[in-house]
Amino acid sequence: MIAVLFCLIRKRQLPYQRLKNERKEGGVMKLEFLVEITSNFSEGNILGTGAFGQVYKGVLYGKEIAAVKRLFSFDKEAFKRELNNLGGLNHQNIVQLLGYCYETRRELVEHEEEGQVFESEIYIAMVFEYMHKGSLQKYLQDESGGRNWKADYKIIKGTCEGLRYLHKGLKSPMLHLDLKPSNILLSKNMVPKLADFGLSTKLVSDNQTQATPRPFGTRGYMPPEYIPGKDVTEKFDIFSLGVVMLDIISGPEGYKKKDKMSSFQEFINYVQKNWRKDTTIKYEYQVKRCLEIAMECVNPDQTQRPSIDDIISKLKDTENSTEKKTNIENLARTFTSQNET
């Protein structure tokens, strides 16, 4: 019996042990191994396509073990930038980099005039932990499974914790600069993790600003004051966070919906009415406060936006309030039950 149990545990651990063994000094992984786990970068293993490349599912012994991001070979700078940004990051709400590959291979290529010719092809890839639930964008668009406020609040809180780590938990604070639902990935247990650090930058100046020599962000998630080439601060990410929170609380394009309402109170009523179908009274206050916090984050005046520490402090206040309401409900339920008996 013990021997059978040992074999089962070993079989379960085998894919991850192989993955660990393939990771050489400095995190380098051989192209041969990545070809094996992605079935030679087959179309059937594609998880998504972005501006800088494609992401493939890595499977070993029938188990999904990694996400392999193969960058377009001409964008070496994007590779170096993201690798540098991810190096040293270690937080439960930041996607984990497992390794990388940079290899040049000579392959036979068929040409109409010259026939078969050897050409060099550069393979650049990064290997990340596999996120079973996909992106937050996919989660928000998939209404078939229903929505759950506790799960959604967990995503909001975890996203904020990840951003606080970047802004406050590093020796040199980092700005993400492309925070949006497609760059927030969800684990098997619905833990959110910030991903895609190709546009991120570290703050090196004393006044906590950084010049941007290249365009950043995604339309709809960029603050109104942003001008390419000019300085950015952490308030850039705070604005993006606010839009993401609105997407979660009021649905996709929630930021645009508020502009169609005659007043902020009408917007609050609209959102609470939708959530009231799926939440108890104890969560109504939390929904309302999260909505208000999100609106503070998207304030057109960046000086009026809260810091990430302020945001998390306010979220914890909502948790305390919810806990009190739960205790009151439990006491009332106990009192009613005793009277009935």
RARA-V465780 format. One record per residue. OMEGA is omega in whole degrees, -180 to 180 (NA if undefined). BURIAL is + if it has 16 or more other ideal C-beta (glycine too) atoms within 10 Angstrom, else -. Layout:
BEGIN
OMEGA:BURIAL ; OMEGA:BURIAL
END
This chain:
BEGIN
180:- ; -180:- ; 178:- ; 179:- ; 179:- ; 180:- ; 179:- ; 179:- ; -179:- ; 180:- ; 180:- ; -177:- ; -173:- ; 180:- ; -178:+ ; 177:- ; 178:- ; 179:- ; 179:+ ; -179:- ; -179:- ; -179:+ ; -178:+ ; -179:- ; -180:- ; 178:- ; -178:+ ; 175:- ; -179:+ ; 178:- ; -180:- ; 180:- ; -180:+ ; 175:+ ; -180:- ; -173:- ; 178:+ ; -176:+ ; 180:- ; 179:- ; -177:- ; 179:- ; -179:- ; -179:- ; -179:+ ; 177:- ; -179:+ ; 179:- ; -180:- ; -178:- ; -174:- ; 180:+ ; -179:+ ; 179:+ ; -177:+ ; 175:+ ; 177:+ ; -176:+ ; 179:+ ; -178:+ ; 177:- ; -178:- ; 177:- ; -172:+ ; -175:+ ; 172:+ ; -176:+ ; -180:+ ; 179:+ ; -178:+ ; 174:+ ; -170:- ; -177:- ; -176:- ; -179:+ ; -178:- ; 178:- ; 178:+ ; -179:+ ; -178:- ; -178:+ ; 179:+ ; 179:+ ; -180:- ; -177:+ ; -179:+ ; 178:- ; 178:- ; -179:+ ; -178:- ; -177:+ ; 179:- ; 173:+ ; -179:+ ; -174:+ ; 174:- ; -178:+ ; -179:+ ; 180:+ ; -180:+ ; 175:+ ; -177:+ ; 174:- ; 180:- ; 175:- ; -176:- ; 178:- ; 180:- ; -178:- ; 175:- ; -178:- ; -175:- ; -174:- ; -177:- ; -180:- ; -178:- ; 175:- ; 177:- ; 178:- ; 176:- ; -179:- ; 176:- ; 178:+ ; -178:+ ; 173:+ ; -177:+ ; -177:+ ; 172:+ ; -178:+ ; -179:+ ; -168:+ ; -175:- ; 178:+ ; -176:- ; 175:+ ; 178:+ ; 179:+ ; -180:- ; -178:+ ; -179:+ ; -178:- ; -179:- ; -174:- ; -178:- ; -178:- ; -179:- ; -176:+ ; -175:- ; -180:+ ; 178:- ; -179:- ; 178:+ ; 177:+ ; 179:+ ; 179:+ ; -177:+ ; -179:+ ; 177:+ ; 178:+ ; 179:+ ; 178:+ ; 180:+ ; 178:+ ; 178:+ ; 180:+ ; -176:+ ; -170:+ ; -172:- ; -178:+ ; 178:- ; 173:- ; -178:- ; -178:+ ; 173:+ ; -180:+ ; 174:+ ; 172:+ ; -179:+ ; -180:+ ; -176:+ ; -179:+ ; 178:+ ; 173:+ ; -176:+ ; -175:+ ; 180:+ ; 178:+ ; -179:- ; 177:- ; 173:+ ; -179:+ ; 179:+ ; 178:+ ; -178:+ ; 177:+ ; -179:+ ; -179:+ ; -180:+ ; -175:+ ; 178:+ ; 178:+ ; 177:- ; -178:+ ; -178:- ; -177:- ; -177:- ; 174:- ; 172:- ; -180:+ ; 177:+ ; -178:- ; -179:+ ; -179:- ; -179:- ; 180:- ; 168:+ ; -179:+ ; -179:+ ; -177:- ; 180:- ; 177:+ ; 179:+ ; -176:+ ; -177:- ; -173:- ; 175:+ ; -180:- ; 179:- ; -180:- ; -179:- ; 172:- ; 177:+ ; 178:+ ; -179:+ ; 172:+ ; 179:+ ; -179:+ ; 177:+ ; 180:+ ; 178:+ ; 180:+ ; 179:+ ; 178:+ ; 179:+ ; 178:+ ; 177:+ ; -178:+ ; -173:+ ; -174:+ ; 178:+ ; 179:- ; -178:- ; 178:- ; 180:+ ; 179:+ ; -178:- ; -176:- ; -179:+ ; -179:- ; -180:- ; -178:- ; 179:- ; 178:- ; 179:- ; 178:- ; 179:- ; 179:+ ; 180:+ ; 180:- ; -178:- ; -178:+ ; 179:+ ; 179:- ; -178:- ; -176:+ ; 179:- ; -172:- ; -178:- ; 175:+ ; -177:- ; -176:- ; -179:+ ; -177:+ ; 179:+ ; -179:- ; 177:+ ; -179:+ ; -179:+ ; 178:+ ; 177:+ ; 179:+ ; 178:- ; 179:+ ; 180:+ ; 176:+ ; -178:+ ; -178:+ ; 176:+ ; 180:+ ; 177:- ; -175:- ; 179:+ ; -179:- ; 178:- ; -180:+ ; 172:+ ; -180:- ; 176:+ ; 178:- ; -178:- ; -179:+ ; 176:+ ; 179:- ; 177:+ ; 179:+ ; 176:- ; 179:- ; 179:+ ; 178:- ; 180:- ; 179:- ; 179:+ ; 178:- ; 179:- ; 178:+ ; 179:- ; 179:- ; 179:- ; 180:- ; 178:- ; 180:- ; 180:- ; 179:- ; -180:- ; 179:- ; -179:- ; -180:- ; 180:- ; -179:- ; 180:- ; NA:-
END
